[in-house]
Amino acid sequence: MSDEAANGWVVIAGLGPGAEGLITPDAQAAIDAATDIVGYIPYVRRIAPRPGLTLHESDNRVELDRAAHALDMAQAGRRVVVVSSGDPGVFAMASAVFEAVEAGPQAWRALEIRVLPGITAMLAASAAAGAPLGHDFCCINLSDNLKPWSLIESRLRLAAQADFAMAFYNPRSKSRPEGFVKTLDILRECCEPERVIIFARAVSTPDQAINVTTLADATPDMADMRTVVLVGSSLTRLIPRDGAPIVYTPRSVAKDAE
Ligand code: SAH
């Protein structure tokens, strides 16, 4: 192996939900040290071009190919940052890279591979609304691209039964509009109509919109692929005030509560 090859690495970094200020200094330092950036087109476009940096954009359906490309380049001595939005370990590229490593040549296991965390959409959305995830919560990807719908449905029912607050990623796309209709139907079967639901769209970008409503008033068209949906637990509360209310879930549940 040449000296150059010995210095290659892969960093899988999260770019946060959109705002520059929500990119961590560690992620920015890795981007500044990189020779190559690999990722889904809109995420790669968030990186400022500079001499010596090659930007490799790819479609979102080719995650394993993208991961293999990054690992190949690192093996050849390149310093590669694989970018995701939010956190790279939340429905994003970190697992795809490790799937490729597990299935790939032994040499990839000797590479320096690091994951740098980022601020995931549900935490940015929660902060924008108040603290709706302030007690126990769970997080579900509503896309059935990579798992059967029946599993999503059973997780939704069990999460509602356990009285978790919930965060839903990928709630609704043009190719599968019916999934979120079913999601709202299931929640209405399991929760009271006054249950708080927050549609947080494009959080921390100039297009940010936070819509706080109830399960009774929620409609499927309130969500799209730029929206993360937060559903409160039965204890989630609103503090009314001029403008948007503050939404929060108290940290405690009474000891005798079931
Ligand atoms: N790794 C990302 C999630 C990728 S899945 C993260 O940690 O945030 C893509 C989904 O994330 C979108 O469909 C949407 O539900 C959510 N999302 C990503 N960025 C968002 C933002 N700025 N505002 C609201 N939702 C966002």
Residues whose N, C-alpha, C, O or C-beta is under 5 A from the ligand:
A	BS01	SAH	P17 G18 S84 S85 G86 D87 P88 V90 F91 A92 I119 T120 A121 F168 Y169 N170 P171 A200 R201 A202 V203 M225 R226 T227 V228
